[in-house]
Amino acid sequence: MLKNSKHGGRNNTGRITVRHIGGGCKRRYRQILFKRFPFIGIVINLEYDPNRTSFIAKIFLKDLKIFKYVLAPENIIIGDFIIYNPQLKNPQLGDSTILKNIPTGTIIHNIELKPNKGGQLARSAGCFAYLLEKVDNKFARIKLKSKEQRLISLNCFATLGIVSNTDHNLIKIGKAGKNR
């Protein structure tokens, strides 16, 4: 985990330039695996991340013998296997593959806009998109939660399922002190 420093409304000389900013708990930054490479991992733990709205899953990569974090899909449990592979023909919940191998009508999240750039769409809590159709064996038409439709290359990765913590928008903080 990396240090995630705050500035408290101060500029490079240390003077307050934006008032009423500061306080709160210290946060450590957990590096999430948005850019993919082929691997098989097992879910070790589901954790809260203060830097994002969704929960994250700590996975153990068997081949590399290391731990990594990924966005946790809804209904994933400890002990599930997660497979990231561009040749995966029958993907399950939490698996990630290129859009060419995902059946139409599937709910997906963490979608790349350009091949090998890393997931950029539908990463917040409760977000998802529908894979509507595949156009001319080049593009996939995706319908986002905002009803916007986009054409994305079939060689881009996406993960199956809905991002976890779907009830995030229903939480009422109530008072300013609870946030701090």
C-alpha positions in Angstrom: 0.0 0.0 0.0 1.2 3.4 -0.9 1.0 6.7 1.0 -1.9 9.0 -0.2 -0.9 12.5 1.0 -3.4 15.3 1.6 -2.8 18.9 1.1 -5.5 20.5 3.3 -6.2 23.3 0.8 -2.6 24.5 0.8 -0.5 25.4 -2.2 3.2 24.7 -2.8 4.4 27.3 -0.3 2.2 26.0 2.5 -0.3 28.8 2.5 -4.0 28.1 2.7 -5.6 28.9 -0.6 -8.9 27.0 -0.2 -10.6 27.4 3.1 -12.5 24.7 5.1 -10.5 21.8 3.8 -8.7 19.4 6.1 -9.0 16.8 8.8 -10.3 13.3 8.3 -8.5 9.9 8.7 -5.3 9.0 7.0 -5.7 6.9 3.9 -3.4 4.4 2.3 -3.7 3.9 -1.4 -4.3 0.4 -2.6 -3.2 -0.2 -6.2 -6.1 -1.8 -8.2 -5.3 -4.1 -11.1 -7.1 -2.2 -13.9 -4.6 -3.2 -16.6 -4.8 -6.9 -17.3 -2.5 -9.7 -18.1 -3.5 -13.4 -18.3 -3.7 -15.0 -14.8 -5.8 -17.1 -12.5 -6.4 -15.8 -9.0 -8.4 -16.9 -5.9 -10.3 -14.4 -3.8 -8.7 -14.2 -0.4 -10.6 -11.3 1.2 -13.2 -8.6 0.4 -12.1 -5.3 1.8 -13.3 -1.7 2.3 -11.3 0.9 0.4 -11.5 4.5 1.6 -10.4 5.9 -1.8 -13.3 4.5 -3.8 -17.1 3.8 -3.4 -16.9 0.1 -4.2 -15.4 -2.8 -2.2 -12.2 -4.4 -3.4 -11.2 -8.1 -3.5 -7.7 -9.2 -2.5 -6.7 -12.0 -4.8 -3.8 -14.4 -4.7 -2.1 -15.0 -8.1 -1.0 -18.7 -8.1 1.4 -18.4 -11.0 3.3 -15.3 -9.6 2.8 -16.1 -5.9 1.7 -12.5 -5.1 -1.4 -10.6 -3.9 -3.2 -8.0 -5.9 -6.4 -6.0 -5.6 -9.3 -5.9 -8.1 -12.7 -4.3 -8.1 -15.1 -6.7 -6.4 -18.1 -7.7 -8.4 -21.5 -8.1 -6.6 -22.1 -11.6 -5.2 -18.5 -12.8 -5.3 -17.4 -14.8 -2.3 -14.1 -15.7 -0.7 -12.7 -18.8 -2.3 -14.0 -18.0 -5.8 -11.6 -18.2 -8.7 -11.1 -15.1 -11.0 -9.7 -15.7 -14.5 -8.3 -13.0 -16.7 -7.6 -14.4 -20.1 -8.3 -13.0 -23.6 -9.0 -16.5 -24.9 -11.6 -17.4 -22.2 -14.6 -18.8 -24.1 -17.1 -19.4 -21.2 -16.6 -16.5 -18.7 -18.3 -16.6 -15.3 -19.0 -13.8 -12.7 -15.8 -11.8 -12.0 -13.9 -13.2 -15.0 -12.4 -10.8 -17.5 -11.9 -11.4 -21.2 -12.1 -9.5 -24.4 -15.5 -8.3 -25.6 -15.3 -10.7 -28.6 -15.7 -13.7 -26.2 -18.6 -12.2 -24.1 -22.1 -13.1 -25.2 -24.5 -10.3 -26.1 -26.9 -9.2 -23.4 -24.4 -9.7 -20.6 -23.9 -7.3 -17.8 -20.3 -6.1 -17.6 -18.1 -3.5 -15.8 -14.5 -2.2 -15.7 -14.5 -1.7 -19.5 -11.4 -0.6 -21.5 -11.9 2.2 -24.1 -8.7 1.3 -26.0 -7.0 -2.2 -26.0 -4.4 -2.7 -23.3 -5.1 0.7 -21.7 -6.9 -0.6 -18.6 -10.5 -0.4 -17.4 -12.0 3.1 -17.6 -15.8 2.7 -17.8 -18.3 1.5 -15.1 -15.9 1.3 -12.1 -17.9 3.0 -9.4 -20.1 1.3 -6.8 -23.2 -0.3 -8.4 -22.2 0.6 -12.0 -22.6 -1.7 -14.9 -23.1 -1.7 -18.7 -24.9 -4.0 -21.1 -23.2 -5.6 -24.1 -26.0 -4.9 -26.7 -24.5 -6.2 -30.0 -21.4 -6.8 -32.0 -21.1 -4.7 -35.1 -19.1 -5.8 -38.2 -16.8 -8.0 -36.2 -14.9 -4.9 -35.2 -16.9 -3.1 -32.5 -19.2 -3.8 -29.6 -22.2 -1.6 -28.8 -22.4 -1.0 -25.1 -25.2 0.7 -23.2 -24.1 2.4 -20.1 -26.2 3.1 -17.0 -26.7 6.7 -18.1 -28.4 5.2 -21.3 -25.5 6.4 -23.4 -24.4 3.9 -26.1 -20.8 3.6 -27.2 -18.9 1.6 -29.8 -15.8 -0.1 -28.3 -13.3 -2.3 -30.0 -13.9 -6.0 -29.6 -10.3 -6.5 -28.5 -11.0 -4.5 -25.3 -11.3 -6.2 -21.9 -14.3 -6.2 -19.7 -15.3 -7.9 -16.5 -18.6 -9.8 -16.0 -21.0 -8.6 -13.3 -22.0 -5.5 -11.4 -19.5 -3.5 -9.3 -20.1 -4.3 -5.5 -21.7 -2.0 -2.9 -24.8 -1.2 -4.9 -26.4 0.5 -1.9 -23.7 3.2 -1.6 -26.0 5.9 -2.9 -28.6 5.2 -0.2 -26.2 6.0 2.8 -27.1 9.2 4.6 -24.2 10.8 6.4 -26.4 13.0 8.6 -23.9 15.4 9.9 -20.5 16.9 8.9 -18.6 15.3 11.8 -19.3 11.8 10.6 -17.4 12.5 7.4 -14.4 13.8 9.3 
